[in-house]
Amino acid sequence: MPQVSLPQSFYPHLPLTALAPMQDVTNLWFMKVIAHYGSPDYFFTEYFRVNDTSRLNRGILAAITENDTGRPVFAQMIGESIPDLVRTAKELCNYNIAGVDLNMGCPAPRIYRKNVGGGLLLLPEKVDRILGELRQAVSDRPLTVKMRVGFENTDNFYKILDIINRHNIDLLSLHGRTVKDMYHGAVKYDLIAEAVRRVDCPVLANGNINSATTAVEVLSQTGAAGVMVGRWAIGNPWIFNQIRQALQKEPIAPVPLAEVRNYIDRLWQTPTAASMPERSRIGYLKMFLNYIALSVDTEGDFLRLMRHTSTEAELFNLCDRVLLTDLTKTLALAPSLSV
């Protein structure tokens, strides 16, 4: 497989799109749902937890071995034990993966407190050792990194970028917030632009890419090789096609709310739906609806009413009333962030 550092042969085109890895969201089933509406160029798995007793999670592995979307899939790892990261990377290379990705950006406190994910950004010397060992272990395919611009500040930002260069990392996905920022506050696209200039590998810009227009603006501002979209692809699975339309200077096709209603039906029909209690199933669907609702109406009525439903009948009656009453209404091209 060609190395990512050769975009003319590895990339189908530039700029690129990728679905950001989101734990408990980007499983095989959700990748297939997204693919139904327009795949990104690349998928990344949920993270394989790596420690001295870890084994490859079969559910996450299915996103690689049973993936029929036609798109390459990067296998994401999270951990800090160098021997176990090396062991896991070698195991993953036995499968049809696009590359091995190291998570250095997860902002969940229960994760970073273990010095993994975003916690590694506090330990550049450890990052240096990890990437050095992984680069030796992963020699026949891309080794990639997903990170943020810092932990609480950006003091280690340039030091870690230089480490990425030192070990010939093939692709950097960079979220323009710190770990402590979580998903709040302004995204530092200027630092993503700095990374584009400083590292030798392509950079995917990540962080609040909530519309095709935003994607084009961020690409122009940063010079990145592409964009990685996370939460806003949950609310708008058409976003990757819309980004491609915008890049080709084509009109962005509006999505009727009736199509959004079909998307909700698809989300409801999870592979484990039959075995889930109704309350759990509704809670899971609401996780997706929290994002979908932000592009349905600017007043936030759908979001508010949705959160108050407690049964399947209530929830779907509301969806029918809001999404199917006026068939001329379409999904907003960008979410209303004031809700």
C-alpha positions as a LaTeX table, in Angstrom:
\begin{tabular}{lrrr}
\hline
Residue & $x$ (\AA) & $y$ (\AA) & $z$ (\AA) \\
\hline
Met1 & 0.00 & 0.00 & 0.00 \\
Pro2 & 1.44 & 3.42 & $-0.92$ \\
Gln3 & 2.47 & 5.70 & 1.90 \\
Val4 & 0.19 & 8.60 & 2.81 \\
Ser5 & 3.11 & 10.94 & 2.27 \\
Leu6 & 2.63 & 10.43 & $-1.48$ \\
Pro7 & $-0.70$ & 12.18 & $-1.99$ \\
Gln8 & $-0.66$ & 11.87 & $-5.75$ \\
Ser9 & $-0.81$ & 8.08 & $-5.48$ \\
Phe10 & $-2.54$ & 7.49 & $-2.16$ \\
Tyr11 & $-5.25$ & 10.11 & $-2.34$ \\
Pro12 & $-8.12$ & 9.75 & $-4.80$ \\
His13 & $-8.20$ & 13.56 & $-4.95$ \\
Leu14 & $-7.44$ & 16.61 & $-2.89$ \\
Pro15 & $-8.81$ & 18.01 & $-0.66$ \\
Leu16 & $-9.79$ & 14.98 & 1.37 \\
Thr17 & $-12.64$ & 14.27 & 3.75 \\
Ala18 & $-12.63$ & 11.96 & 6.75 \\
Leu19 & $-15.15$ & 10.98 & 9.38 \\
Ala20 & $-13.63$ & 11.68 & 12.79 \\
Pro21 & $-13.44$ & 8.69 & 15.12 \\
Met22 & $-16.04$ & 9.03 & 17.88 \\
Gln23 & $-16.25$ & 6.44 & 20.63 \\
Asp24 & $-19.59$ & 4.61 & 20.80 \\
Val25 & $-20.60$ & 6.25 & 17.49 \\
Thr26 & $-18.30$ & 5.36 & 14.58 \\
Asn27 & $-18.85$ & 1.62 & 14.59 \\
Leu28 & $-19.41$ & $-0.50$ & 11.49 \\
Trp29 & $-23.15$ & 0.16 & 11.51 \\
Phe30 & $-22.74$ & 3.96 & 11.61 \\
Met31 & $-20.09$ & 3.86 & 8.88 \\
Lys32 & $-22.62$ & 2.04 & 6.70 \\
Val33 & $-25.30$ & 4.60 & 7.54 \\
Ile34 & $-22.96$ & 7.45 & 6.59 \\
Ala35 & $-21.96$ & 5.62 & 3.40 \\
His36 & $-25.62$ & 5.43 & 2.39 \\
Tyr37 & $-25.74$ & 9.24 & 2.28 \\
Gly38 & $-22.26$ & 9.84 & 0.88 \\
Ser39 & $-19.02$ & 8.41 & 2.26 \\
Pro40 & $-16.03$ & 10.46 & 3.28 \\
Asp41 & $-12.76$ & 9.47 & 1.63 \\
Tyr42 & $-11.56$ & 7.80 & 4.84 \\
Phe43 & $-12.96$ & 6.25 & 7.97 \\
Phe44 & $-11.22$ & 5.88 & 11.33 \\
Thr45 & $-12.31$ & 3.24 & 13.82 \\
Glu46 & $-13.25$ & 3.82 & 17.42 \\
Tyr47 & $-10.12$ & 3.41 & 19.48 \\
Phe48 & $-8.70$ & 0.03 & 20.38 \\
Arg49 & $-7.79$ & 0.30 & 24.06 \\
Val50 & $-4.20$ & $-0.85$ & 24.52 \\
Asn51 & $-2.68$ & $-2.10$ & 27.77 \\
Asp52 & $-0.84$ & $-5.16$ & 29.07 \\
Thr53 & $-3.97$ & $-7.34$ & 29.02 \\
Ser54 & $-5.70$ & $-5.88$ & 25.96 \\
Arg55 & $-6.81$ & $-7.84$ & 22.94 \\
Leu56 & $-8.30$ & $-6.54$ & 19.72 \\
Asn57 & $-11.94$ & $-5.64$ & 20.35 \\
Arg58 & $-14.05$ & $-7.78$ & 18.01 \\
Gly59 & $-16.76$ & $-5.16$ & 17.61 \\
Ile60 & $-14.27$ & $-2.50$ & 16.54 \\
Leu61 & $-12.43$ & $-4.99$ & 14.37 \\
Ala62 & $-15.66$ & $-5.64$ & 12.46 \\
Ala63 & $-15.48$ & $-2.04$ & 11.20 \\
Ile64 & $-12.39$ & $-3.22$ & 9.31 \\
Thr65 & $-13.09$ & $-6.85$ & 8.44 \\
Glu66 & $-16.78$ & $-6.49$ & 7.53 \\
Asn67 & $-16.64$ & $-3.02$ & 6.02 \\
Asp68 & $-18.28$ & $-2.92$ & 2.59 \\
Thr69 & $-18.41$ & 0.86 & 2.17 \\
Gly70 & $-15.60$ & 0.79 & $-0.38$ \\
Arg71 & $-13.58$ & 3.29 & 1.66 \\
Pro72 & $-10.22$ & 2.71 & 3.40 \\
Val73 & $-10.34$ & 2.41 & 7.19 \\
Phe74 & $-7.62$ & 3.51 & 9.60 \\
Ala75 & $-7.31$ & 1.50 & 12.82 \\
Gln76 & $-7.10$ & 3.83 & 15.82 \\
Met77 & $-5.27$ & 2.93 & 19.04 \\
Ile78 & $-5.22$ & 4.59 & 22.45 \\
Gly79 & $-2.67$ & 3.77 & 25.12 \\
Glu80 & 0.75 & 4.60 & 26.56 \\
Ser81 & 2.46 & 1.24 & 27.10 \\
Ile82 & 5.05 & 1.13 & 24.32 \\
Pro83 & 5.44 & $-2.68$ & 24.13 \\
Asp84 & 1.67 & $-3.11$ & 24.01 \\
Leu85 & 1.16 & $-0.38$ & 21.44 \\
Val86 & 3.81 & $-2.04$ & 19.25 \\
Arg87 & 2.19 & $-5.46$ & 19.75 \\
Thr88 & $-1.26$ & $-4.11$ & 18.88 \\
Ala89 & $-0.02$ & $-2.19$ & 15.85 \\
Lys90 & 1.59 & $-5.35$ & 14.47 \\
Glu91 & $-1.62$ & $-7.29$ & 15.05 \\
Leu92 & $-3.66$ & $-4.63$ & 13.27 \\
Cys93 & $-1.31$ & $-4.75$ & 10.30 \\
Asn94 & $-2.48$ & $-8.31$ & 9.68 \\
Tyr95 & $-5.80$ & $-6.84$ & 8.57 \\
Asn96 & $-6.82$ & $-4.78$ & 5.57 \\
Ile97 & $-6.29$ & $-1.38$ & 7.16 \\
Ala98 & $-5.36$ & 1.91 & 5.51 \\
Gly99 & $-2.94$ & 2.56 & 8.36 \\
Val100 & $-2.46$ & 2.68 & 12.11 \\
Asp101 & $-3.59$ & 5.83 & 13.92 \\
Leu102 & $-2.48$ & 6.92 & 17.40 \\
Asn103 & $-4.98$ & 8.88 & 19.47 \\
Met104 & $-3.30$ & 11.84 & 21.19 \\
Gly105 & $-6.36$ & 14.02 & 21.45 \\
Cys106 & $-9.20$ & 12.38 & 23.42 \\
Pro107 & $-10.42$ & 15.07 & 25.85 \\
Ala108 & $-12.39$ & 12.83 & 28.22 \\
Pro109 & $-10.99$ & 13.29 & 31.77 \\
Arg110 & $-11.27$ & 9.55 & 32.53 \\
Ile111 & $-8.95$ & 9.01 & 29.55 \\
Tyr112 & $-6.38$ & 11.79 & 29.81 \\
Arg113 & $-5.92$ & 11.20 & 33.56 \\
Lys114 & $-4.36$ & 7.86 & 32.58 \\
Asn115 & $-1.78$ & 9.72 & 30.44 \\
Val116 & $-3.36$ & 8.43 & 27.24 \\
Gly117 & $-5.25$ & 10.23 & 24.51 \\
Gly118 & $-4.95$ & 13.96 & 25.10 \\
Gly119 & $-2.87$ & 13.27 & 28.22 \\
Leu120 & 0.09 & 12.37 & 26.04 \\
Leu121 & 0.39 & 16.01 & 24.97 \\
Leu122 & 1.83 & 16.71 & 28.43 \\
Leu123 & 4.61 & 14.17 & 27.80 \\
Pro124 & 6.52 & 15.03 & 24.61 \\
Glu125 & 9.46 & 12.80 & 25.56 \\
Lys126 & 7.07 & 9.86 & 25.92 \\
Val127 & 5.47 & 10.75 & 22.58 \\
Asp128 & 8.94 & 10.71 & 21.03 \\
Arg129 & 9.59 & 7.18 & 22.30 \\
Ile130 & 6.13 & 5.91 & 21.32 \\
Leu131 & 6.29 & 7.24 & 17.77 \\
Gly132 & 9.86 & 6.01 & 17.34 \\
Glu133 & 8.90 & 2.46 & 18.28 \\
Leu134 & 5.66 & 2.51 & 16.29 \\
Arg135 & 7.43 & 3.82 & 13.20 \\
Gln136 & 9.77 & 0.81 & 13.29 \\
Ala137 & 6.85 & $-1.57$ & 13.83 \\
Val138 & 4.62 & $-0.05$ & 11.14 \\
Ser139 & 6.88 & 0.13 & 8.13 \\
Asp140 & 4.74 & $-1.16$ & 5.27 \\
Arg141 & 1.76 & 1.17 & 5.61 \\
Pro142 & 0.87 & 4.62 & 6.94 \\
Leu143 & 1.34 & 5.58 & 10.57 \\
Thr144 & $-0.89$ & 8.52 & 11.47 \\
Val145 & $-1.60$ & 10.70 & 14.50 \\
Lys146 & $-4.74$ & 12.47 & 15.68 \\
Met147 & $-4.10$ & 15.20 & 18.25 \\
Arg148 & $-5.11$ & 18.59 & 19.59 \\
Val149 & $-3.07$ & 21.78 & 19.70 \\
Gly150 & $-2.23$ & 21.24 & 23.36 \\
Phe151 & $-3.46$ & 20.05 & 26.72 \\
Glu152 & $-4.28$ & 23.21 & 28.68 \\
Asn153 & $-2.13$ & 25.53 & 26.59 \\
Thr154 & $-0.04$ & 25.26 & 23.45 \\
Asp155 & 3.40 & 25.21 & 25.11 \\
Asn156 & 4.30 & 21.78 & 23.67 \\
Phe157 & 2.68 & 22.30 & 20.27 \\
Tyr158 & 5.76 & 22.96 & 18.15 \\
Lys159 & 7.85 & 20.44 & 20.06 \\
Ile160 & 5.36 & 17.69 & 19.25 \\
Leu161 & 5.10 & 18.78 & 15.61 \\
Asp162 & 8.87 & 18.41 & 15.36 \\
Ile163 & 8.61 & 14.92 & 16.89 \\
Ile164 & 6.02 & 14.04 & 14.23 \\
Asn165 & 8.50 & 15.12 & 11.57 \\
Arg166 & 11.36 & 13.21 & 13.19 \\
His167 & 9.48 & 9.93 & 12.91 \\
Asn168 & 8.08 & 10.44 & 9.41 \\
Ile169 & 4.43 & 10.33 & 10.40 \\
Asp170 & 2.32 & 10.02 & 7.26 \\
Leu171 & $-0.80$ & 12.02 & 8.17 \\
Leu172 & $-1.72$ & 14.38 & 11.01 \\
Ser173 & $-5.36$ & 14.99 & 11.96 \\
Leu174 & $-5.34$ & 18.15 & 14.07 \\
His175 & $-8.21$ & 19.43 & 16.19 \\
Gly176 & $-7.71$ & 23.15 & 16.70 \\
Arg177 & $-8.69$ & 23.19 & 20.38 \\
Thr178 & $-6.86$ & 22.13 & 23.51 \\
Val179 & $-7.84$ & 19.06 & 25.50 \\
Lys180 & $-9.24$ & 21.25 & 28.28 \\
Asp181 & $-11.31$ & 23.18 & 25.73 \\
Met182 & $-13.20$ & 19.94 & 25.04 \\
Tyr183 & $-15.65$ & 21.02 & 22.29 \\
His184 & $-16.15$ & 24.61 & 23.43 \\
Gly185 & $-14.69$ & 27.92 & 22.37 \\
Ala186 & $-13.07$ & 29.11 & 19.20 \\
Val187 & $-11.08$ & 26.67 & 17.07 \\
Lys188 & $-7.51$ & 27.85 & 16.53 \\
Tyr189 & $-7.38$ & 27.44 & 12.77 \\
Asp190 & $-4.28$ & 29.65 & 12.74 \\
Leu191 & $-2.40$ & 26.91 & 14.60 \\
Ile192 & $-3.63$ & 24.33 & 12.12 \\
Ala193 & $-2.15$ & 26.57 & 9.41 \\
Glu194 & 1.11 & 26.69 & 11.40 \\
Ala195 & 1.13 & 22.89 & 11.51 \\
Val196 & 0.55 & 22.70 & 7.76 \\
Arg197 & 3.64 & 24.85 & 7.25 \\
Arg198 & 5.78 & 23.02 & 9.82 \\
Val199 & 5.17 & 19.31 & 9.28 \\
Asp200 & 6.23 & 17.30 & 6.25 \\
Cys201 & 3.04 & 15.22 & 6.08 \\
Pro202 & $-0.48$ & 16.17 & 4.98 \\
Val203 & $-2.74$ & 17.66 & 7.67 \\
Leu204 & $-6.46$ & 17.18 & 8.11 \\
Ala205 & $-8.14$ & 20.17 & 9.77 \\
Asn206 & $-10.57$ & 19.16 & 12.51 \\
Gly207 & $-12.82$ & 21.14 & 14.82 \\
Asn208 & $-16.30$ & 22.59 & 14.28 \\
Ile209 & $-16.47$ & 21.80 & 10.56 \\
Asn210 & $-20.24$ & 22.17 & 10.63 \\
Ser211 & $-21.07$ & 22.85 & 6.97 \\
Ala212 & $-19.69$ & 22.65 & 3.47 \\
Thr213 & $-19.13$ & 26.40 & 3.51 \\
Thr214 & $-17.10$ & 26.15 & 6.71 \\
Ala215 & $-15.05$ & 23.31 & 5.23 \\
Val216 & $-14.12$ & 25.40 & 2.18 \\
Glu217 & $-13.27$ & 28.40 & 4.37 \\
Val218 & $-11.10$ & 26.30 & 6.71 \\
Leu219 & $-9.27$ & 24.70 & 3.79 \\
Ser220 & $-8.56$ & 28.15 & 2.37 \\
Gln221 & $-7.47$ & 29.55 & 5.74 \\
Thr222 & $-5.23$ & 26.65 & 6.76 \\
Gly223 & $-3.93$ & 25.17 & 3.52 \\
Ala224 & $-4.79$ & 21.74 & 4.95 \\
Ala225 & $-4.93$ & 18.66 & 2.73 \\
Gly226 & $-8.49$ & 18.02 & 3.86 \\
Val227 & $-11.03$ & 18.19 & 6.65 \\
Met228 & $-12.11$ & 15.75 & 9.32 \\
Val229 & $-15.74$ & 16.04 & 10.41 \\
Gly230 & $-17.09$ & 14.55 & 13.61 \\
Arg231 & $-20.23$ & 15.59 & 15.48 \\
Trp232 & $-21.69$ & 17.57 & 12.61 \\
Ala233 & $-21.71$ & 14.49 & 10.39 \\
Ile234 & $-24.07$ & 12.99 & 12.96 \\
Gly235 & $-26.44$ & 15.90 & 12.45 \\
Asn236 & $-25.96$ & 15.96 & 8.68 \\
Pro237 & $-24.72$ & 12.74 & 7.07 \\
Trp238 & $-24.97$ & 14.45 & 3.67 \\
Ile239 & $-22.13$ & 16.81 & 4.63 \\
Phe240 & $-19.37$ & 14.93 & 2.80 \\
Asn241 & $-21.24$ & 15.09 & $-0.50$ \\
Gln242 & $-22.04$ & 18.73 & 0.19 \\
Ile243 & $-18.35$ & 19.48 & 0.79 \\
Arg244 & $-17.49$ & 17.87 & $-2.54$ \\
Gln245 & $-20.19$ & 19.93 & $-4.25$ \\
Ala246 & $-18.87$ & 23.14 & $-2.66$ \\
Leu247 & $-15.29$ & 22.37 & $-3.66$ \\
Gln248 & $-16.41$ & 21.81 & $-7.23$ \\
Lys249 & $-18.33$ & 25.11 & $-7.05$ \\
Glu250 & $-21.61$ & 23.29 & $-7.63$ \\
Pro251 & $-24.86$ & 24.28 & $-5.92$ \\
Ile252 & $-25.34$ & 22.37 & $-2.67$ \\
Ala253 & $-28.36$ & 20.11 & $-3.03$ \\
Pro254 & $-30.93$ & 20.82 & $-0.29$ \\
Val255 & $-32.03$ & 17.88 & 1.83 \\
Pro256 & $-35.80$ & 17.64 & 2.38 \\
Leu257 & $-36.83$ & 17.16 & 6.00 \\
Ala258 & $-38.66$ & 14.03 & 4.82 \\
Glu259 & $-35.23$ & 12.57 & 4.02 \\
Val260 & $-34.09$ & 13.50 & 7.52 \\
Arg261 & $-37.08$ & 11.51 & 8.83 \\
Asn262 & $-35.84$ & 8.49 & 6.84 \\
Tyr263 & $-32.36$ & 8.99 & 8.32 \\
Ile264 & $-33.83$ & 8.89 & 11.83 \\
Asp265 & $-35.58$ & 5.63 & 10.97 \\
Arg266 & $-32.26$ & 4.22 & 9.82 \\
Leu267 & $-30.59$ & 5.31 & 13.06 \\
Trp268 & $-33.35$ & 3.64 & 15.05 \\
Gln269 & $-32.75$ & 0.30 & 13.36 \\
Thr270 & $-29.45$ & $-0.53$ & 15.03 \\
Pro271 & $-28.20$ & $-4.13$ & 14.86 \\
Thr272 & $-28.74$ & $-4.45$ & 18.63 \\
Ala273 & $-32.15$ & $-2.73$ & 18.63 \\
Ala274 & $-34.14$ & $-5.86$ & 19.35 \\
Ser275 & $-32.20$ & $-6.59$ & 22.53 \\
Met276 & $-32.17$ & $-3.02$ & 23.89 \\
Pro277 & $-34.78$ & $-1.82$ & 26.38 \\
Glu278 & $-36.96$ & 0.92 & 24.90 \\
Arg279 & $-35.63$ & 3.56 & 27.29 \\
Ser280 & $-32.00$ & 2.77 & 26.40 \\
Arg281 & $-32.81$ & 2.75 & 22.72 \\
Ile282 & $-34.53$ & 6.15 & 22.94 \\
Gly283 & $-31.58$ & 7.56 & 24.88 \\
Tyr284 & $-29.21$ & 6.33 & 22.21 \\
Leu285 & $-31.28$ & 7.87 & 19.41 \\
Lys286 & $-31.51$ & 11.18 & 21.29 \\
Met287 & $-27.71$ & 11.35 & 21.26 \\
Phe288 & $-27.97$ & 11.66 & 17.46 \\
Leu289 & $-31.08$ & 13.85 & 17.51 \\
Asn290 & $-29.31$ & 16.43 & 19.69 \\
Tyr291 & $-27.23$ & 17.26 & 16.59 \\
Ile292 & $-29.87$ & 16.68 & 13.92 \\
Ala293 & $-32.29$ & 19.06 & 15.66 \\
Leu294 & $-29.88$ & 21.99 & 15.41 \\
Ser295 & $-30.36$ & 22.10 & 11.64 \\
Val296 & $-34.12$ & 21.49 & 11.64 \\
Asp297 & $-35.39$ & 24.76 & 13.11 \\
Thr298 & $-33.63$ & 27.88 & 14.33 \\
Glu299 & $-36.04$ & 28.37 & 17.23 \\
Gly300 & $-35.00$ & 25.12 & 18.90 \\
Asp301 & $-38.56$ & 23.87 & 19.32 \\
Phe302 & $-37.82$ & 20.44 & 17.88 \\
Leu303 & $-34.78$ & 20.04 & 20.14 \\
Arg304 & $-36.71$ & 21.06 & 23.25 \\
Leu305 & $-39.74$ & 18.90 & 22.54 \\
Met306 & $-37.58$ & 15.92 & 21.51 \\
Arg307 & $-35.72$ & 15.98 & 24.81 \\
His308 & $-39.02$ & 15.78 & 26.70 \\
Thr309 & $-40.29$ & 12.65 & 24.93 \\
Ser310 & $-40.10$ & 9.42 & 26.90 \\
Thr311 & $-41.64$ & 6.75 & 24.66 \\
Glu312 & $-41.08$ & 5.54 & 21.12 \\
Ala313 & $-44.58$ & 6.64 & 20.14 \\
Glu314 & $-44.08$ & 10.17 & 21.51 \\
Leu315 & $-40.71$ & 10.55 & 19.84 \\
Phe316 & $-41.79$ & 9.37 & 16.40 \\
Asn317 & $-45.08$ & 11.27 & 16.48 \\
Leu318 & $-43.04$ & 14.40 & 17.12 \\
Cys319 & $-40.65$ & 13.56 & 14.27 \\
Asp320 & $-43.59$ & 13.04 & 11.91 \\
Arg321 & $-45.23$ & 16.30 & 12.97 \\
Val322 & $-42.06$ & 18.37 & 12.55 \\
Leu323 & $-40.44$ & 16.68 & 9.57 \\
Leu324 & $-43.36$ & 15.50 & 7.42 \\
Thr325 & $-46.01$ & 18.22 & 7.77 \\
Asp326 & $-44.45$ & 20.59 & 5.22 \\
Leu327 & $-42.69$ & 18.63 & 2.48 \\
Thr328 & $-41.12$ & 21.80 & 1.05 \\
Lys329 & $-38.92$ & 22.35 & 4.11 \\
Thr330 & $-35.26$ & 21.39 & 3.97 \\
Leu331 & $-32.44$ & 20.81 & 6.43 \\
Ala332 & $-30.40$ & 23.94 & 7.11 \\
Leu333 & $-26.99$ & 23.92 & 5.43 \\
Ala334 & $-25.43$ & 24.81 & 8.79 \\
Pro335 & $-26.65$ & 24.18 & 12.34 \\
Ser336 & $-28.09$ & 26.92 & 14.49 \\
Leu337 & $-25.47$ & 27.22 & 17.21 \\
Ser338 & $-27.54$ & 29.73 & 19.17 \\
Val339 & $-30.00$ & 27.04 & 20.28 \\
\hline
\end{tabular}
